[in-house]
Amino acid sequence: MNFLFAKVYEEFKRQAQVNATFQVTSFIGIVFFLFGIIAYLILSEILNLRIYTGLLIITTLTISLGLAYFGYIKNHKIDVLENKFKDKKINRTVLYLIMIFLPILLLLIGASLITILKGGIILSYQF
């Protein structure tokens, strides 16, 4: 993931984006948010907790954006990662496809895991 974050940041800087730090913070925050929601939903189903509220979403999003900003931007970890992976190349088209499909894939994985844990139906297969 660090490689992906470094390459996304490098791409935003290459395009001379004024808000490159904001955009990469948003991207990292969304990825952390989706991982957090997936983990919460799985744990809540395992422990049979039914406390899924809007406050939980806002709290998870705030914590995710805070972790992304303070962990990568403010501590300059993203700059260290950018220098570390400077020699490694990735095709720009592949990078954009990963940026688009990673959140969608995380949503699908989370929904599938919850359906399997709850005992639902996916493509006419009963779990």
Secondary structure, DSSP 4 states (H G I P E B T S, - for coil): -HHHHHHHHHHHHHTT-TTHHHHHHHHHHHHHHHHHHHHHHHHHHHTT-----HHHHHHHHHHHHHHHIIIIIIT-HHHHHHHHTSS----HHHHHHHHHHHHHHHHHHHHHHHHHHHT-EETTEE-
